[in-house]
Amino acid sequence: MKELQYLNKYFVKYKIRFLTGILITIVAQIFYLYTPKLISNSIASIENYIKNSETVDVYFVQSQLIKNILLIIATTLLAGLLTFLMRQTLIVMSRLIEFDLKNEVFVQYTRLSQQFYKQNRTGDLMNRISEDVGKVRMYVGPAVMYTINTFIRFAIVIGYMYAVSPRLTLYTLLPLPILSYAIFKLSTEINKRSTFFQQNLSNLSSFSQELFSGLRVVKAYALEKKQQQKVIALSAESKTKAMELAKSNALFGPLMIALIGFSNLIVIYFGGLMYINQSGGIMHIGQIAEFILYVNMLTWPVASLGWVSSMVQEAAASQKRINEFLKIESELKSGDQSLKEVHGAFIFDHVSYRYEDTNIQALSELNFEVKSGETLAIFGKTGSGKSTLLNLIARLDDADTGSIKMDTINIKDYNLQELRSQIGFVPQDAFLFSDTIANNIRFGNELASEEEIVQAAKMAAVHENIENFAQQYETVLGERGITLSGGQKQRVSLARALLKNSPILVFDDCLSAVDTETEEEILDNLKKFSQNRTTFIVSHRVSSAKNADKILVLEDGKMIQFGTPEELLAQNGYYRELYLKQLSEKESA
């Protein structure tokens, strides 16, 4: 139960529902458990009439039986209504807790850095927010409800039984220590097997998610059978874990019923002896029947102990997996400095960054300045640290040493959400959602009108392509925008950033899949759009830097050149060589 203590805050939050549910349960059990007493009285009346038929009025006995029958019907209906209200109170509470917990897990996922997602697989993350939270809901809902119901019923039944015959009550409850020991042993085993099952289910979900995402690659390499064999192997392992868990769960029901049956035999035997001897409080047969009804009324609560215990153990295993993520502290801490007016002047002061997972030094001692409204083009070979530099600007990662200042203030001091809201970011790998093209562009500005969406698409030179689609802007894209070409995805992603209308623009090689003619059109549009906006452009084409105020060249994370295009062309170095090479290729073409 240690891991499940995390959920206590939700019971406090919904304490009115919780306490109301407990109160309704108590009242329902009082009505429900009044039936055996009425049956006992009815049998006692019949027994008394049989023994004393000459002195007892038969009509009086009939009226007593009819009265008892009506009372049984009334109490049963009331108990049924209250049980319905109990479920409406406690089960609805569990759904509310499930809603809150899923939101809490999701918010935590959004807080965590990119490093976290490099170390954890998507399938596992999805399994924890769906399957694991579902297991936890079964604890806060049915498990809690049946536990309360069981304890209240036990308390009331034992009270009723004790009032009739303390000695027979003691005999009836003799099997309970055996029951408690069995529950303890089985619960421990279920907890262990449930943890193994959930871990294996996460592995299967992760593999399936990756397989579906990379299905085109699998088909291209004709590896369907090999991947199918892996799925079969993982599924077989999952089945084995599930069967092991099911075997443990299956032991509870028969064990509980056997113990209840044994209690019934005890009641019949010892109750019969007490009735014969007129001792131990058993004075008529109706009291034995009353005891048997009480014992059988405990059948479901006692049997449910196994089910409840199983749910609690599974929930504990799942909550432990959830807590592992909820307890992770993000390396990215939000500051409390608000952004009132953004000019976009950046200063990099001895900035260095090393990737924790690979230990690669991505950036080393960067020192440069970009003034407000300037455009900086960043060049360098693959792996030189260009994308890492842009990630630091948007605070997707934080520098290990040194500082990045925007408008003279360290960006770590700014409110994280406010900082990112001022940046229009186009990543190297354009990501589109399984939604309409219009909504994918609108992702940058939810309040944008259709005219603004079209204008952004025109600036990104993708409007004509969209117009040629059958549904135009209402065309629903496949997963990750798979129905579009690479160049179209990049341009839709660019339109999204332009629609955001941010004072800072960050473009990470976002025109690599675009032909040179379209690139020229986009760059001309960007020149007009980026006036008075600080812009960072990563590219491998010198043509992308034609409107740049400054150029930065990186090599192995170090700055080897920095200056205006004219200054760098006058120097012998990487930029001049790249410029002359691409100019020669263009002329020969």
C-alpha positions as CSV (number, residue, x, y, z in Angstrom):
1,M,0.0,0.0,0.0
2,K,3.0,2.3,0.2
3,E,2.9,3.3,-3.4
4,L,-0.9,3.8,-3.3
5,Q,-0.5,6.4,-0.5
6,Y,0.2,8.9,-3.3
7,L,-3.6,8.7,-4.2
8,N,-4.7,9.9,-0.7
9,K,-4.7,13.5,-1.9
10,Y,-7.5,12.6,-4.3
11,F,-9.6,11.0,-1.5
12,V,-9.2,14.3,0.3
13,K,-10.2,16.2,-2.7
14,Y,-13.3,14.2,-3.2
15,K,-14.0,13.7,0.5
16,I,-17.6,14.7,0.3
17,R,-18.4,12.0,-2.3
18,F,-16.2,9.5,-0.4
19,L,-17.8,10.1,3.0
20,T,-21.3,10.2,1.5
21,G,-20.6,6.8,-0.2
22,I,-19.5,5.3,3.1
23,L,-22.7,6.6,4.8
24,I,-24.9,5.2,2.1
25,T,-23.1,1.9,2.3
26,I,-23.7,1.6,6.1
27,V,-27.5,2.4,5.7
28,A,-27.8,0.0,2.8
29,Q,-26.2,-2.8,4.7
30,I,-28.5,-2.3,7.7
31,F,-31.5,-2.7,5.5
32,Y,-30.1,-5.6,3.5
33,L,-29.0,-7.5,6.6
34,Y,-32.4,-7.1,8.3
35,T,-33.8,-9.8,6.1
36,P,-32.4,-12.8,8.0
37,K,-33.9,-11.5,11.2
38,L,-37.3,-11.3,9.5
39,I,-36.9,-14.8,8.1
40,S,-35.9,-16.1,11.6
41,N,-39.0,-14.5,13.1
42,S,-41.2,-16.1,10.4
43,I,-39.7,-19.6,11.0
44,A,-40.1,-19.1,14.8
45,S,-43.8,-18.2,14.3
46,I,-44.3,-21.3,12.2
47,E,-42.4,-23.5,14.7
48,N,-44.4,-22.0,17.6
49,Y,-47.7,-22.7,15.7
50,I,-46.7,-26.4,15.0
51,K,-45.8,-26.9,18.7
52,N,-48.8,-25.1,20.1
53,S,-51.4,-25.3,17.3
54,E,-54.3,-25.6,19.8
55,T,-53.5,-22.4,21.6
56,V,-52.0,-20.3,18.7
57,D,-54.4,-18.5,16.3
58,V,-53.6,-19.5,12.7
59,Y,-54.8,-16.1,11.4
60,F,-52.4,-14.3,13.7
61,V,-49.5,-16.4,12.3
62,Q,-50.6,-15.7,8.7
63,S,-50.7,-12.0,9.4
64,Q,-47.2,-12.1,10.9
65,L,-45.9,-13.9,7.8
66,I,-47.5,-11.4,5.5
67,K,-46.1,-8.5,7.5
68,N,-42.7,-10.1,7.4
69,I,-42.9,-10.7,3.7
70,L,-43.9,-7.1,3.0
71,L,-41.0,-5.9,5.3
72,I,-38.5,-8.1,3.4
73,I,-39.7,-6.7,0.1
74,A,-39.5,-3.1,1.4
75,T,-36.0,-3.5,3.0
76,T,-34.7,-5.3,-0.1
77,L,-35.9,-2.5,-2.4
78,L,-34.5,0.1,-0.2
79,A,-31.2,-1.7,0.1
80,G,-31.1,-2.1,-3.7
81,L,-31.8,1.7,-4.2
82,L,-29.1,2.6,-1.7
83,T,-26.6,0.2,-3.3
84,F,-27.3,2.0,-6.7
85,L,-26.6,5.3,-5.0
86,M,-23.5,3.9,-3.4
87,R,-22.1,2.9,-6.8
88,Q,-23.1,6.2,-8.3
89,T,-21.1,8.0,-5.6
90,L,-18.0,5.9,-5.3
91,I,-17.6,4.7,-8.9
92,V,-18.1,8.2,-10.3
93,M,-15.5,9.4,-7.8
94,S,-13.1,6.8,-9.2
95,R,-13.7,8.1,-12.7
96,L,-13.0,11.7,-11.5
97,I,-9.7,10.5,-9.9
98,E,-8.8,8.6,-13.1
99,F,-9.4,11.9,-15.1
100,D,-7.2,13.9,-12.6
101,L,-4.5,11.3,-12.6
102,K,-4.3,11.0,-16.3
103,N,-4.1,14.8,-16.6
104,E,-1.4,14.9,-13.9
105,V,0.7,12.3,-15.8
106,F,0.2,14.1,-19.0
107,V,1.3,17.4,-17.5
108,Q,4.3,15.7,-16.1
109,Y,5.2,14.3,-19.5
110,T,5.0,17.9,-21.0
111,R,7.3,19.2,-18.2
112,L,10.1,16.7,-18.8
113,S,13.1,17.4,-21.0
114,Q,14.1,15.9,-24.3
115,Q,16.6,13.8,-22.4
116,F,13.8,11.9,-20.7
117,Y,12.2,11.0,-24.1
118,K,15.5,9.7,-25.4
119,Q,15.7,7.3,-22.5
120,N,12.1,6.1,-22.5
121,R,10.1,4.5,-25.3
122,T,6.7,5.9,-26.4
123,G,4.9,2.6,-26.0
124,D,5.9,2.4,-22.4
125,L,4.8,6.0,-21.7
126,M,1.4,5.3,-23.4
127,N,1.0,2.1,-21.3
128,R,1.5,4.0,-18.1
129,I,-1.0,6.7,-18.8
130,S,-3.6,4.2,-20.1
131,E,-3.2,0.6,-18.8
132,D,-1.5,1.6,-15.5
133,V,-4.0,4.4,-14.7
134,G,-6.8,2.0,-15.5
135,K,-5.5,-0.5,-13.0
136,V,-5.3,2.3,-10.4
137,R,-8.9,3.4,-11.1
138,M,-10.0,-0.1,-10.2
139,Y,-8.4,0.4,-6.8
140,V,-9.9,3.8,-6.1
141,G,-13.3,2.6,-7.4
142,P,-14.5,-1.0,-7.2
143,A,-11.7,-2.1,-4.7
144,V,-12.4,0.7,-2.3
145,M,-16.2,0.3,-2.7
146,Y,-16.2,-3.5,-2.1
147,T,-13.7,-3.1,0.8
148,I,-15.9,-0.6,2.6
149,N,-18.9,-2.8,1.8
150,T,-17.2,-5.9,3.1
151,F,-16.0,-4.4,6.4
152,I,-19.3,-2.8,7.1
153,R,-21.2,-6.0,6.3
154,F,-18.8,-8.0,8.5
155,A,-19.3,-5.5,11.4
156,I,-23.1,-5.6,11.2
157,V,-23.4,-9.3,10.6
158,I,-21.0,-10.2,13.4
159,G,-23.0,-7.8,15.6
160,Y,-26.3,-9.5,14.7
161,M,-24.8,-13.0,15.1
162,Y,-23.2,-12.1,18.5
163,A,-26.6,-10.8,19.7
164,V,-28.2,-14.2,19.0
165,S,-25.4,-16.6,20.1
166,P,-21.8,-15.5,21.1
167,R,-20.7,-19.1,21.2
168,L,-22.0,-20.1,17.7
169,T,-20.5,-16.8,16.3
170,L,-17.1,-17.8,17.6
171,Y,-17.4,-21.3,16.0
172,T,-18.5,-19.7,12.7
173,L,-15.5,-17.4,12.5
174,L,-12.9,-20.1,13.2
175,P,-11.9,-20.3,9.4
176,L,-11.0,-16.6,9.3
177,P,-7.3,-16.9,10.4
178,I,-6.8,-19.5,7.6
179,L,-8.5,-17.0,5.2
180,S,-6.2,-14.2,6.3
181,Y,-3.1,-16.2,5.8
182,A,-4.2,-17.4,2.3
183,I,-4.9,-13.8,1.3
184,F,-1.5,-12.6,2.5
185,K,0.4,-15.3,0.6
186,L,-1.6,-15.0,-2.6
187,S,-1.5,-11.1,-2.6
188,T,2.2,-11.2,-2.4
189,E,2.4,-13.5,-5.4
190,I,-0.1,-11.4,-7.4
191,N,1.8,-8.2,-6.8
192,K,5.0,-9.8,-8.2
193,R,3.3,-11.4,-11.2
194,S,1.3,-8.2,-11.9
195,T,4.5,-6.2,-12.0
196,F,6.1,-8.6,-14.5
197,F,2.9,-8.6,-16.6
198,Q,2.7,-4.8,-16.8
199,Q,6.4,-4.5,-17.7
200,N,6.1,-7.0,-20.5
201,L,2.9,-5.3,-21.7
202,S,4.9,-2.0,-22.0
203,N,7.6,-3.8,-24.0
204,L,5.0,-5.2,-26.4
205,S,3.3,-1.8,-26.7
206,S,6.6,0.0,-27.4
207,F,7.6,-2.6,-30.1
208,S,4.2,-2.4,-31.7
209,Q,4.2,1.4,-31.8
210,E,7.7,1.5,-33.4
211,L,6.7,-1.2,-35.9
212,F,3.6,0.7,-37.0
213,S,5.6,4.0,-37.3
214,G,8.3,2.4,-39.3
215,L,6.2,0.1,-41.4
216,R,7.3,1.6,-44.7
217,V,10.9,0.8,-43.8
218,V,10.0,-2.8,-42.9
219,K,8.2,-3.3,-46.2
220,A,11.0,-1.7,-48.1
221,Y,13.5,-4.2,-46.6
222,A,11.0,-7.1,-46.9
223,L,11.3,-7.8,-43.2
224,E,7.7,-8.5,-42.5
225,K,8.2,-12.1,-41.5
226,K,11.1,-11.3,-39.2
227,Q,9.2,-8.6,-37.4
228,Q,6.2,-10.9,-37.2
229,Q,8.3,-13.5,-35.4
230,K,9.4,-10.8,-32.9
231,V,5.8,-9.8,-32.3
232,I,4.8,-13.5,-31.8
233,A,7.7,-14.0,-29.3
234,L,6.7,-10.9,-27.3
235,S,3.0,-11.9,-27.4
236,A,3.8,-15.4,-26.3
237,E,5.8,-14.0,-23.4
238,S,2.9,-11.6,-22.6
239,K,0.5,-14.6,-22.7
240,T,2.7,-16.5,-20.3
241,K,2.9,-13.6,-17.8
242,A,-0.9,-13.2,-18.1
243,M,-1.6,-16.9,-17.5
244,E,0.7,-16.9,-14.4
245,L,-1.2,-13.9,-13.0
246,A,-4.6,-15.5,-13.9
247,K,-3.6,-18.7,-12.1
248,S,-2.9,-16.8,-8.9
249,N,-6.2,-14.9,-9.2
250,A,-8.1,-18.1,-9.9
251,L,-7.2,-19.6,-6.5
252,F,-9.1,-17.0,-4.6
253,G,-12.7,-17.8,-5.6
254,P,-12.6,-21.6,-4.8
255,L,-10.7,-21.0,-1.6
256,M,-13.2,-18.5,-0.3
257,I,-16.2,-20.6,-1.2
258,A,-14.7,-23.7,0.4
259,L,-14.1,-21.8,3.6
260,I,-17.7,-20.4,3.6
261,G,-19.0,-23.9,3.0
262,F,-17.0,-25.1,6.0
263,S,-18.5,-22.3,8.1
264,N,-22.0,-23.5,7.0
265,L,-21.2,-27.0,8.2
266,I,-20.1,-25.6,11.6
267,V,-23.3,-23.6,11.9
268,I,-25.5,-26.7,11.1
269,Y,-23.6,-29.0,13.4
270,F,-23.0,-26.8,16.5
271,G,-26.2,-24.9,16.0
272,G,-28.1,-28.2,15.8
273,L,-26.5,-29.4,19.1
274,M,-27.3,-26.1,20.8
275,Y,-31.0,-26.3,19.6
276,I,-31.3,-29.8,20.9
277,N,-29.8,-28.9,24.3
278,Q,-31.6,-25.5,24.2
279,S,-28.2,-23.8,25.0
280,G,-25.9,-21.2,23.7
281,G,-28.7,-18.8,22.9
282,I,-30.2,-21.0,20.1
283,M,-33.8,-21.5,21.2
284,H,-35.5,-22.2,17.9
285,I,-34.7,-23.5,14.4
286,G,-35.2,-20.0,12.9
287,Q,-32.0,-18.8,14.6
288,I,-30.0,-21.6,12.9
289,A,-31.5,-20.5,9.5
290,E,-30.7,-16.9,10.4
291,F,-27.0,-17.9,11.0
292,I,-26.9,-19.8,7.8
293,L,-28.2,-16.8,5.9
294,Y,-25.7,-14.5,7.6
295,V,-22.8,-16.8,6.7
296,N,-24.0,-17.0,3.1
297,M,-24.4,-13.3,3.0
298,L,-20.7,-13.2,3.7
299,T,-19.9,-15.4,0.7
300,W,-19.6,-12.6,-1.8
301,P,-17.8,-10.2,0.5
302,V,-15.3,-12.9,1.5
303,A,-15.0,-14.1,-2.0
304,S,-14.5,-10.5,-3.2
305,L,-11.6,-10.1,-0.8
306,G,-9.6,-12.2,-3.2
307,W,-10.7,-10.0,-6.2
308,V,-10.2,-6.8,-4.2
309,S,-6.8,-8.0,-3.0
310,S,-5.9,-8.8,-6.6
311,M,-7.0,-5.3,-7.7
312,V,-5.1,-3.6,-4.9
313,Q,-1.9,-5.5,-5.7
314,E,-2.2,-4.8,-9.4
315,A,-2.9,-1.1,-8.7
316,A,0.1,-1.0,-6.4
317,A,2.3,-2.4,-9.1
318,S,0.9,0.1,-11.6
319,Q,1.1,3.1,-9.3
320,K,4.7,2.3,-8.6
321,R,5.4,2.6,-12.3
322,I,3.4,5.8,-12.5
323,N,5.2,7.2,-9.4
324,E,8.6,6.5,-11.1
325,F,7.7,9.2,-13.6
326,L,5.8,11.5,-11.4
327,K,8.8,11.8,-9.0
328,I,11.2,12.8,-11.8
329,E,12.3,16.4,-11.6
330,S,12.8,18.1,-14.9
331,E,16.2,19.6,-15.5
332,L,14.4,22.6,-17.1
333,K,13.2,24.9,-14.4
334,S,10.9,27.8,-15.2
335,G,11.9,31.2,-14.1
336,D,9.6,33.9,-12.7
337,Q,10.6,36.8,-15.0
338,S,7.7,37.8,-17.3
339,L,8.2,38.9,-20.9
340,K,6.7,42.3,-21.3
341,E,8.3,43.5,-24.5
342,V,10.5,41.3,-26.6
343,H,13.3,42.8,-28.7
344,G,15.1,39.5,-29.4
345,A,18.8,40.6,-28.8
346,F,20.8,37.5,-27.9
347,I,24.2,37.2,-26.2
348,F,26.0,33.8,-26.0
349,D,28.6,33.9,-23.2
350,H,30.9,30.9,-23.0
351,V,28.1,28.4,-23.8
352,S,28.9,24.7,-23.7
353,Y,26.7,21.6,-23.8
354,R,27.4,17.9,-23.5
355,Y,24.8,15.2,-24.3
356,E,24.4,13.1,-21.1
357,D,23.4,9.9,-22.8
358,T,26.3,9.8,-25.3
359,N,28.8,12.0,-23.5
360,I,29.3,13.9,-26.8
361,Q,30.5,17.5,-26.4
362,A,28.0,19.2,-28.8
363,L,29.0,22.8,-28.1
364,S,32.1,24.3,-26.6
365,E,32.7,27.9,-25.4
366,L,30.4,29.7,-27.8
367,N,30.7,33.5,-27.7
368,F,28.8,35.7,-30.1
369,E,26.0,38.3,-30.2
370,V,22.9,38.7,-32.3
371,K,21.2,42.1,-32.2
372,S,17.5,42.7,-32.2
373,G,15.9,42.2,-35.7
374,E,19.1,40.6,-37.2
375,T,19.1,37.3,-39.1
376,L,21.8,34.8,-38.2
377,A,22.6,31.9,-40.6
378,I,24.3,28.9,-39.0
379,F,26.5,26.5,-41.1
380,G,28.6,23.5,-40.4
381,K,29.0,19.8,-41.2
382,T,26.7,17.2,-39.9
383,G,27.1,16.8,-36.1
384,S,28.7,20.2,-35.7
385,G,26.1,21.3,-33.1
386,K,23.8,23.5,-35.2
387,S,20.5,21.9,-34.1
388,T,21.7,21.8,-30.5
389,L,22.3,25.5,-30.6
390,L,18.7,26.1,-31.7
391,N,17.4,23.8,-29.0
392,L,19.2,25.9,-26.4
393,I,17.6,29.1,-27.7
394,A,14.1,27.6,-27.3
395,R,15.2,26.0,-24.0
396,L,14.4,22.5,-25.1
397,D,17.7,21.9,-23.4
398,D,19.8,24.0,-21.1
399,A,23.5,24.8,-21.5
400,D,25.8,23.0,-19.1
401,T,28.1,26.1,-18.6
402,G,27.9,29.7,-19.7
403,S,24.8,31.8,-20.3
404,I,22.4,32.8,-23.0
405,K,20.9,36.2,-22.5
406,M,17.9,37.6,-24.3
407,D,17.5,41.4,-24.0
408,T,20.2,41.4,-21.3
409,I,18.4,38.8,-19.1
410,N,19.4,35.1,-18.8
411,I,16.8,33.0,-20.6
412,K,16.7,30.7,-17.6
413,D,15.2,33.5,-15.6
414,Y,12.2,33.9,-17.9
415,N,9.0,32.0,-17.5
416,L,9.5,29.0,-19.7
417,Q,6.0,29.0,-21.3
418,E,6.2,32.7,-22.0
419,L,9.6,32.4,-23.5
420,R,8.6,29.6,-25.9
421,S,5.4,31.5,-26.8
422,Q,7.6,34.2,-28.3
423,I,9.5,31.8,-30.6
424,G,8.3,30.4,-34.0
425,F,10.2,27.1,-34.2
426,V,10.5,24.9,-37.3
427,P,12.4,21.7,-36.3
428,Q,14.6,19.7,-38.7
429,D,12.2,16.8,-38.7
430,A,8.9,18.4,-39.6
431,F,6.1,16.8,-37.5
432,L,2.5,17.0,-38.6
433,F,-0.5,15.6,-36.7
434,S,-3.3,13.3,-38.0
435,D,-5.6,16.2,-38.6
436,T,-6.6,18.6,-41.3
437,I,-4.0,20.7,-43.0
438,A,-5.8,23.8,-41.7
439,N,-5.6,22.6,-38.1
440,N,-2.0,21.6,-38.5
441,I,-1.2,25.2,-39.6
442,R,-3.5,26.6,-37.0
443,F,-1.5,24.7,-34.3
444,G,0.7,27.8,-34.3
445,N,-2.2,30.1,-33.5
446,E,-5.5,28.6,-32.5
447,L,-7.4,31.8,-33.0
448,A,-6.3,32.4,-36.6
449,S,-8.9,33.0,-39.2
450,E,-9.1,31.1,-42.6
451,E,-7.6,34.1,-44.3
452,E,-4.6,34.2,-42.0
453,I,-4.0,30.4,-42.5
454,V,-4.1,30.9,-46.3
455,Q,-1.7,33.9,-46.1
456,A,0.8,31.8,-44.0
457,A,0.5,29.0,-46.5
458,K,1.3,31.4,-49.4
459,M,4.3,32.8,-47.6
460,A,5.5,29.2,-47.2
461,A,4.8,28.5,-50.9
462,V,2.5,25.6,-50.2
463,H,-0.9,27.2,-50.9
464,E,-1.0,26.0,-54.5
465,N,-0.2,22.4,-53.5
466,I,-3.0,22.5,-50.9
467,E,-5.4,23.9,-53.5
468,N,-4.8,20.9,-55.7
469,F,-6.0,18.5,-53.0
470,A,-9.6,17.3,-53.3
471,Q,-10.5,18.6,-49.8
472,Q,-7.9,21.4,-50.0
473,Y,-7.3,22.8,-46.5
474,E,-9.7,20.3,-45.0
475,T,-7.6,17.3,-46.2
476,V,-6.9,15.0,-43.3
477,L,-3.3,13.9,-43.1
478,G,-2.1,10.5,-42.2
479,E,0.0,9.8,-39.1
480,R,3.0,12.2,-38.9
481,G,1.8,13.8,-42.2
482,I,2.7,10.6,-44.2
483,T,0.3,11.6,-47.1
484,L,2.5,14.6,-47.9
485,S,5.9,14.7,-49.6
486,G,8.9,15.8,-47.6
487,G,9.0,19.3,-49.1
488,Q,5.3,19.8,-48.5
489,K,5.6,18.7,-44.8
490,Q,8.4,21.2,-44.3
491,R,6.4,24.0,-45.9
492,V,3.3,23.3,-43.9
493,S,5.5,23.2,-40.7
494,L,7.0,26.5,-41.8
495,A,3.5,28.0,-42.4
496,R,2.6,27.0,-38.8
497,A,5.6,28.9,-37.5
498,L,4.8,32.0,-39.6
499,L,1.2,32.0,-38.5
500,K,2.4,32.2,-34.9
501,N,3.7,35.7,-35.7
502,S,6.4,35.6,-33.1
503,P,9.2,38.2,-32.6
504,I,11.8,35.4,-32.7
505,L,12.1,32.8,-35.6
506,V,14.1,29.6,-35.4
507,F,14.4,27.5,-38.6
508,D,16.4,24.3,-38.4
509,D,17.2,23.3,-42.0
510,C,13.6,23.5,-42.8
511,L,14.1,23.9,-46.6
512,S,16.3,20.9,-47.2
513,A,13.6,19.0,-49.1
514,V,12.5,22.0,-51.2
515,D,13.7,22.7,-54.7
516,T,15.9,25.7,-55.4
517,E,13.1,27.7,-57.2
518,T,10.6,27.2,-54.4
519,E,13.4,28.0,-51.9
520,E,14.0,31.4,-53.6
521,E,10.3,32.2,-53.4
522,I,10.2,31.3,-49.7
523,L,13.4,33.2,-48.9
524,D,12.0,36.4,-50.6
525,N,8.8,36.0,-48.5
526,L,10.8,35.5,-45.4
527,K,12.9,38.6,-46.0
528,K,9.8,40.7,-45.8
529,F,8.2,38.8,-43.0
530,S,11.4,38.7,-40.8
531,Q,11.9,42.4,-40.8
532,N,12.3,43.6,-37.1
533,R,12.3,39.9,-36.1
534,T,15.4,38.1,-34.8
535,T,15.8,35.1,-37.0
536,F,18.1,32.0,-36.7
537,I,18.5,29.8,-39.8
538,V,20.3,26.5,-40.0
539,S,21.1,25.4,-43.5
540,H,23.5,23.5,-45.7
541,R,22.8,25.8,-48.7
542,V,24.5,29.2,-48.9
543,S,21.5,30.5,-50.8
544,S,19.6,30.3,-47.5
545,A,22.0,32.9,-46.1
546,K,21.5,35.5,-48.8
547,N,19.4,37.7,-46.5
548,A,21.5,37.0,-43.4
549,D,23.0,39.9,-41.4
550,K,25.6,37.5,-39.8
551,I,26.9,34.0,-40.4
552,L,28.1,31.5,-37.8
553,V,30.1,28.5,-38.8
554,L,30.5,25.6,-36.3
555,E,32.9,22.6,-36.4
556,D,32.7,19.9,-33.7
557,G,30.7,22.3,-31.5
558,K,33.2,25.1,-31.7
559,M,32.8,28.5,-33.5
560,I,35.4,28.7,-36.3
561,Q,33.9,31.7,-38.1
562,F,31.5,34.5,-37.3
563,G,30.8,37.7,-39.2
564,T,28.9,39.3,-42.0
565,P,28.6,37.4,-45.4
566,E,31.0,39.8,-46.9
567,E,33.5,39.4,-44.2
568,L,33.4,35.6,-44.4
569,L,33.6,35.6,-48.2
570,A,36.8,37.6,-47.9
571,Q,38.4,35.0,-45.6
572,N,39.7,31.6,-46.5
573,G,37.6,29.2,-44.6
574,Y,34.6,26.8,-44.5
575,Y,32.0,29.4,-45.7
576,R,34.0,30.6,-48.7
577,E,34.7,27.0,-49.8
578,L,31.1,26.1,-49.5
579,Y,30.0,29.2,-51.3
580,L,32.4,28.7,-54.2
581,K,31.5,25.0,-54.4
582,Q,27.7,25.5,-54.6
583,L,28.1,28.4,-57.0
584,S,30.2,26.2,-59.3
585,E,27.5,23.4,-59.1
586,K,24.8,25.9,-59.9
587,E,26.6,27.3,-62.9
588,S,27.4,23.8,-64.2
589,A,23.8,22.8,-63.8
